[in-house]
Amino acid sequence: MERERAWLDVALFRCPSCGRLYAEASWYAVELGCEIECGSCGTSFNPRETLLDRVMLEFEVSGGRAIGVSIVEHLLEREKGA
C-alpha cells in the first residue's frame, strides 16, 4: 500500500494565568488570533501573546490512517529570521 503525507502547522502556547500548555492549529490560534479559554482555570486569552513555538508537522499516512508524525520545520524561528 502506498504511503502518503499530510501536514499541519501547529502553535504551542501557555495560559498566562495558570501556565497550562496548549497545542492548536496555527491558522486558528495565530493567524485568526482567536481567543482561547483555558480548560483548567477558565481564563480567556489571545494565544499570540504567549506563543512558545510554531512547527510544521508531517504525518505519514497509510490506508487512510496516520502511522507516524515528525516535526519538519520550526516556523517561529523562520518568522523571527533565525
RAVEN-V764613 format. One record per pair of residues at least 24 apart in sequence whose ideal C-beta (glycine too) atoms are under 8 Angstrom apart, sorted by the first residue. I is the first residue (numbers start at 1). J is the second residue. D is the distance in Angstrom with one decimal. If there is no record, write none. Layout:
# RAVEN-V764613
I&J&D, I&J&D
This chain:
# RAVEN-V764613
1&62&5.6, 1&63&5.5, 2&62&7.8, 3&60&5.8, 3&61&6.7, 3&62&4.9, 3&67&7.6, 4&60&7.9, 4&61&4.6, 4&62&7.5, 5&58&5.8, 5&59&6.7, 5&60&6.2, 5&61&6.7, 6&58&7.6, 6&59&4.6, 6&61&5.8, 6&66&7.9, 7&56&5.9, 7&57&6.6, 7&58&5.5, 7&59&7.2, 7&72&7.5, 8&56&7.5, 8&57&4.8, 8&59&7.1, 9&54&6.9, 9&55&7.7, 9&56&5.6, 9&57&7.8, 9&75&6.6, 10&54&7.0, 10&55&5.5, 10&56&7.8, 10&57&5.7, 11&47&6.1, 11&51&6.1, 11&53&7.6, 11&54&5.1, 12&51&7.4, 12&52&4.7, 12&53&4.4, 12&54&7.1, 12&55&7.2, 13&47&4.4, 13&50&4.6, 13&51&5.0, 13&52&5.7, 14&50&4.8, 14&52&6.5, 15&40&6.8, 15&41&6.4, 15&43&5.9, 15&45&6.6, 15&50&7.3, 16&43&6.9, 16&45&5.4, 16&49&6.8, 16&50&5.3, 17&41&5.1, 17&43&4.1, 17&45&7.6, 18&43&7.1, 22&47&7.2, 26&54&5.6, 26&75&7.5, 30&54&6.6, 51&76&7.0, 54&79&7.2
